[in-house]
Amino acid sequence: MSDQNCLQVRLNQILMKTSIPTLILGTALLLTFATRARSEDAAAFRDLFNGKDLTGWVDVNTSKETWSVKDGLLVCSGHPIGVMRSEKQYENFILHVEWMHMEAGGNSGVVVWSEGTPAPGKDLPKGMEVQMLELEWPNLHPGKDGKPNHPGYVSGELFGANGLTCIPDNPRGARSMSWEMRCKGKGEWNTYDVVCVDGTIKHSINGKFVNGVRDSSVKKGYLCLESEGAEIHFRSIRILELPPGITTPEQTAPAVGK
């Protein structure tokens, strides 16, 4: 099967739901790939983690002991709570990331279109969080009634954090809950493919698109990996950059130095 046919199959998965935002997103991606497939400079994924060191990443508010590389894996101790960010900002892209929690109820995530510093009075920045919670989290963090918390928390939710706003595809309050529960528990690898284009996100969990948001108030920013109290491992963090769109300064995270 040719590369272009493979891309068409992938886009068909995105277009399973025929909402207008999804249709626009899929059409834009198809046109992009079709154009680049005919050029010598065809779009390609590139590694954001080289398996050897933290080249390309900047610690924001954690410590030298928080992030390490072991046997080709990016290991996060979970302490202290905070983030490290990408050196550069990204606007339209497809992010591929594989992750595995090592503790029951572990908490983490990747923040896209993120600011490069923590929000005032917070440990984490303003941005769009792609949640990574271990499956026991609702049981270990019960509600006020003592019953397990909502299962949506561990569905791979999307939500605007610390002031970013968006419209969820499958609302659970301001969050978007996945339509299916596809995340795996501790000791098992999960794969996220996150398509981010012009304020719209479509989120694939372990091989199926099951979540999304649109009309994000920020459409360009850093990528941040979260340290949130529990050990988590990452591997195969890759990005495919897409052409820019119409993004105003107000829709762009402030730039910060290295």
C-alpha positions in Angstrom: 0.0 0.0 0.0 1.4 3.4 -0.9 2.1 6.1 1.7 -0.8 8.2 0.3 -3.2 5.3 0.6 -2.0 4.6 4.2 -2.8 8.3 5.0 -6.2 8.0 3.4 -7.0 5.0 5.6 -5.9 6.9 8.7 -8.0 9.9 7.8 -11.0 7.6 7.3 -10.7 6.8 11.0 -10.7 10.5 11.8 -13.8 11.0 9.7 -15.9 8.2 11.3 -18.0 11.0 12.9 -19.3 13.4 10.3 -19.6 16.5 12.5 -18.7 19.7 10.6 -15.5 20.4 12.7 -14.3 16.9 12.1 -15.1 17.0 8.4 -13.2 20.3 8.0 -10.3 18.9 10.0 -10.1 15.7 8.0 -10.4 17.6 4.7 -7.6 20.0 5.7 -5.3 17.1 6.6 -6.1 15.2 3.4 -5.2 18.2 1.3 -2.0 18.8 3.2 -0.8 15.2 2.9 -1.9 14.9 -0.8 0.1 18.1 -1.6 3.2 17.1 0.3 3.1 13.5 -1.0 3.8 15.0 -4.5 6.8 17.0 -3.3 10.3 16.1 -2.4 9.9 17.5 1.1 7.1 15.3 2.2 6.0 15.7 5.8 7.4 13.2 8.2 7.3 12.4 11.9 10.4 13.4 13.8 11.5 12.3 17.3 10.9 14.7 20.3 12.7 12.2 22.6 16.0 10.7 21.3 16.1 7.8 23.8 19.5 9.0 25.1 19.0 12.4 26.9 16.7 15.3 27.4 17.8 17.2 24.3 15.0 19.5 23.1 13.3 19.8 26.5 13.5 22.5 29.1 12.8 22.0 32.8 10.2 24.5 34.0 9.6 23.9 37.7 10.7 20.4 38.6 14.2 19.2 39.4 17.2 17.5 37.9 16.1 14.3 39.6 12.6 14.4 38.2 13.4 13.4 34.6 15.9 10.8 33.6 16.6 8.4 30.7 17.0 4.6 31.4 17.2 1.8 28.9 15.9 4.2 26.2 12.8 5.3 28.2 12.0 8.7 29.5 11.4 8.2 33.3 9.5 10.8 35.4 9.7 10.3 39.1 6.5 12.4 39.7 8.2 14.7 42.2 8.0 17.6 42.6 4.7 18.5 40.8 5.5 20.5 37.7 6.4 20.3 34.0 9.2 20.3 31.5 8.4 21.9 28.1 9.6 21.7 24.5 12.2 24.2 23.4 9.9 25.5 20.6 6.2 26.2 20.1 3.9 24.2 17.8 0.7 25.2 16.1 -0.7 22.5 13.8 0.6 19.0 14.3 0.0 15.3 15.0 1.6 14.2 18.3 2.4 10.5 19.0 3.3 9.6 22.5 3.5 6.2 24.3 3.2 6.2 28.1 2.9 3.7 31.0 2.1 4.4 34.7 4.1 2.5 37.3 1.8 3.1 40.3 -1.9 2.6 40.9 -3.8 5.8 40.6 -0.9 7.7 39.0 -1.5 11.1 37.5 0.2 12.8 34.5 -0.6 14.2 31.1 0.8 16.1 28.2 -0.2 19.8 27.7 -0.5 21.1 24.1 -0.7 24.7 23.1 0.7 25.4 26.5 2.3 28.4 28.1 5.9 27.9 29.0 5.6 28.9 32.7 3.2 27.9 35.4 0.0 29.8 35.8 0.0 32.3 38.7 -0.2 30.5 42.0 -0.3 27.1 40.2 2.2 24.2 39.6 1.0 23.7 36.0 0.7 26.0 33.0 -2.2 27.3 31.1 -2.9 25.0 28.1 -4.9 22.1 26.7 -4.4 19.0 28.9 -4.5 15.5 27.4 -5.0 13.6 30.6 -3.1 10.4 31.5 -4.5 8.9 34.7 -4.0 5.3 35.9 -7.3 3.3 36.1 -7.4 3.1 39.9 -7.4 6.9 40.3 -11.3 7.2 40.9 -11.1 4.5 43.6 -8.1 6.1 45.3 -9.6 9.6 45.1 -13.3 9.1 46.1 -15.9 11.8 46.0 -17.3 13.6 49.1 -19.8 10.8 49.5 -17.0 8.2 49.8 -17.9 6.6 46.5 -15.4 6.2 43.6 -15.0 9.3 41.6 -16.4 9.6 38.0 -14.9 7.1 35.6 -14.5 9.9 33.0 -11.3 11.0 34.7 -9.5 7.9 33.5 -11.0 7.9 30.0 -8.3 10.1 28.5 -10.1 13.4 28.9 -9.3 16.7 27.2 -9.8 20.0 29.0 -8.6 23.5 29.1 -6.4 24.1 32.1 -5.8 27.4 34.0 -7.8 29.7 31.8 -7.7 28.0 28.3 -11.3 27.5 27.0 -12.7 25.1 24.4 -15.9 23.3 23.4 -15.9 19.6 24.3 -17.2 17.0 21.9 -18.5 14.8 24.7 -19.1 17.2 27.6 -18.5 16.3 31.3 -18.7 19.8 32.6 -16.0 21.8 30.8 -14.1 18.6 30.1 -14.5 16.3 27.2 -14.8 12.6 28.2 -13.8 9.9 25.7 -16.7 8.0 24.1 -15.0 4.7 25.0 -12.8 3.6 27.9 -9.7 2.5 26.1 -6.8 3.3 28.5 -4.8 0.5 30.1 -3.7 0.2 33.7 -0.3 0.3 35.4 2.5 -1.7 33.8 0.9 -1.5 30.4 1.8 0.8 27.5 -0.8 3.3 26.1 -0.6 5.0 22.8 -2.0 8.5 22.2 -2.2 10.1 18.7 -3.3 13.7 19.1 -4.3 15.7 16.0 -4.2 19.4 16.7 -5.3 21.8 13.9 -6.6 25.3 14.1 -8.1 25.1 17.6 -9.5 21.6 17.1 -8.2 18.4 18.6 -9.0 14.8 17.8 -7.7 12.2 20.2 -6.9 8.6 19.4 -6.4 6.2 22.3 -4.7 2.8 21.6 -5.7 2.9 18.0 -9.1 4.5 17.9 -10.3 8.1 17.8 -12.6 8.6 20.8 -12.4 12.2 22.0 -12.1 15.7 20.8 -12.6 19.4 21.4 -12.9 22.5 19.2 -12.6 26.3 19.3 -9.7 26.4 21.7 -8.9 29.9 22.8 -5.2 29.2 22.3 -3.9 27.5 19.1 -0.2 27.7 19.3 2.2 27.0 22.2 4.6 24.7 23.9 4.3 21.0 24.6 4.6 20.1 28.3 5.0 16.8 30.0 3.6 16.7 33.5 5.1 15.4 36.8 2.2 14.9 39.1 3.1 12.7 42.1 3.7 9.2 40.6 6.3 7.5 38.4 5.4 7.4 34.8 7.5 6.2 31.7 7.4 7.6 28.2 8.7 6.4 24.9 8.4 7.1 21.2 7.4 10.8 21.5 7.1 12.0 17.9 5.6 14.9 16.1 4.5 15.6 12.5 4.3 19.3 11.9 1.6 20.7 9.6 1.4 24.0 7.8 0.4 27.0 9.9 -3.0 28.6 9.9 -4.6 31.9 10.9 -3.5 32.3 14.5 -3.5 35.7 16.2 -1.1 36.9 18.9 -4.0 36.5 21.4 -4.3 32.9 20.4 -0.5 32.2 20.8 1.2 31.4 24.1 3.8 34.0 25.2 7.3 33.0 24.1 9.8 32.3 26.8 13.6 32.0 26.7 15.5 28.7 26.9 
